[in-house]
Amino acid sequence: MRKYLFVLVALLVVATFSLGEAKIKLFLPPGEKNPDVDFSGITLRAIHDSGAGRILEWYAPLLEKECGVKIERTEMVDLPRLREKVMGDLLAGKPSWQIIEINPRFIADFALTGLIEPLDSYFEMFDPEDVKKYLDDIIPTYREFYMKWGGHYWAIPFDGDIHLFNYRKSFFENPKYQEMFKAQFGKELQPPETWDDFVDLAKFFKENVLPPDMYSTMWWLLPPDGSAFYFDIAASYGVRYFSDDMEHALWPRDKAVAALKKMVETVPYCPPGVSNFGFTETVDYWLAGKVVFQIWFIDINEWGQMGQPEVKGDVANALIPGYRDPETGVVTHRAMAPYNRFWIIPKNLPEKVKQAAFYVMLRVSSPVYSIYSVADTYCGMDPYLYSHFTDEAAAQYTKPNPLRGVAPDWPENIPTFSTFEEARKHLDGGLANLAVAFPEINWPGATEYTESLSRWVQRAMSGEVTPEEAIEKAAEEWEAIRDKLGKEKQKEYYKEFLEAGRRVGFWD
């Protein structure tokens, strides 16, 4: 009997210890009570840019069922104000929000303040196999460049962005245009393989097909985003932000100039004033049916299905053009992955609150919730997980979001695409470009570098300066920025950036 009691007590001790050490399961169904976590009594509030949508509010009832946490109404601000507002709030020492959206180019700047929480230890709350499965599911560009900096995880993704070649199907599938194009250029009328093809297409449509109030293509050139559209071309030419030793900016310089020259060749086929185009102009011209093709983010074609725009049912995407090496004949494609939305956690919060914030961030980021978010027309989320590109994910684009109802802020719950085939082709284009993704600058000084390059690209596209002058001036400014911020420190940061690129096979 005593032996039995001893064994029973021992088992109880082991069971109690096991419960105390239980790891949270990440992939339980939405809204299912999670037995290993209780955040009752904790309320979380987030801040997003106004285009991000209110996904935390959509899923608040389900998350409360899971772990007891409550989620207040998300504060929305215009995108240009988001960084400054959040940084000011953190520096004041009493965070107004427990979950904060930032763009990855700012992660290093925020981390250096010491006012946001590194997330490495919070992953340890969860089952290690689940964590590995989640991290392996994240597209490498987002995981290696945008979640990490300085050897730590700082951010959790909830939106991925990638540039693609977006085009009007009716113009490319028209038999008459196909015959005319082949007669003029000796090749098929199809999405361009190279940037030379891109220019040929622009020339053909404007000179042979389009009325005066329509244009072949256009570019988003307003700073700081114009630099990313330029680097769609430059990166395919083999240009990096700096030489490996960081002594020379925009290197190799001759390739950087050649890439900008190619971009400038498209100006005659763009709308007047294109050098001042930004988000609003590139979206409005596209949805109004004023442009045949453009380089833009993946969601432009989703917006083309909503309501009754001129392009409804006539949009598709493809692999971004590339640069053909004249010696080998090999075409290199590089698609920029700028912008993106990630969550961070302020450091100056009670530990239990930070744990609750991480739980909510990770759950909503995981495919359990996000497979529905990225397919929903009422938020700005785009795919960032491999699981977002499966047939299951494609099918979700043809259905309402089953995890939310309707409310004044999201008055409809409608499918994005009418057929599986449309959704499948849409995702295939996104995945093809993510396979050749090129990362934004992610080290301190990112804002200054991108602002500088964008201004000079803008001047070259307006004809104010030559491509040669623009690249030389931009390179001079970049090297001055590097020196002002501390050359040796900048070299350390850039070395880390290059090493991340080598880990994912972007360069040797």
Salt bridges, closest charged atoms under 4 A:
ASP49 OD2 - ARG341 NE 2.65
GLU57 OE2 - ARG54 NH1 2.79
GLU57 OE1 - ARG73 NH1 3.86
GLU64 OE2 - LYS70 NZ 2.56
GLU66 OE2 - ARG363 NH2 2.77
GLU75 OE1 - ARG45 NH2 3.11
GLU75 OE2 - LYS85 NZ 2.67
GLU84 OE2 - ARG83 NH1 3.98
GLU101 OE2 - ARG341 NE 3.73
ASP109 OD2 - ARG83 NH2 3.25
GLU117 OE1 - LYS347 NZ 3.56
GLU117 OE1 - LYS354 NZ 3.02
ASP120 OD1 - HIS152 ND1 3.19
ASP127 OD2 - LYS25 NZ 3.13
ASP136 OD2 - LYS132 NZ 2.63
GLU144 OE2 - ARG143 NE 2.89
GLU144 OE1 - LYS148 NZ 3.17
GLU144 OE1 - ARG503 NH2 2.93
ASP159 OD2 - ARG341 NH1 2.99
GLU188 OE2 - LYS182 NZ 2.71
GLU193 OE1 - ARG324 NH2 3.15
ASP196 OD1 - LYS262 NZ 2.55
ASP197 OD1 - LYS187 NZ 2.48
ASP200 OD2 - LYS187 NZ 2.79
GLU207 OE2 - LYS203 NZ 3.15
ASP213 OD2 - LYS290 NZ 3.21
ASP225 OD1 - ARG105 NH2 3.64
ASP232 OD2 - HIS163 ND1 2.61
ASP244 OD1 - ARG240 NH1 2.87
ASP244 OD2 - ARG502 NH2 3.79
GLU247 OE1 - LYS487 NZ 2.96
GLU247 OE2 - LYS491 NZ 2.79
GLU265 OE2 - LYS262 NZ 3.21
GLU302 OE2 - HIS426 NE2 3.02
ASP314 OD2 - ARG168 NE 2.82
GLU351 OE1 - LYS354 NZ 3.87
ASP376 OD2 - ARG404 NE 2.84
ASP391 OD1 - ARG424 NH1 2.90
ASP409 OD2 - ARG54 NE 3.48
ASP409 OD2 - ARG73 NH1 2.81
ASP428 OD1 - ARG424 NH2 2.95
GLU440 OE2 - ARG105 NH2 2.94
GLU448 OE1 - LYS484 NZ 2.45
GLU468 OE2 - LYS261 NZ 2.91
GLU472 OE1 - ARG253 NH1 3.13
GLU477 OE1 - ARG455 NH2 3.59
GLU479 OE2 - ARG253 NH2 3.43
ASP483 OD1 - ARG482 NE 2.83
GLU492 OE1 - LYS489 NZ 3.58
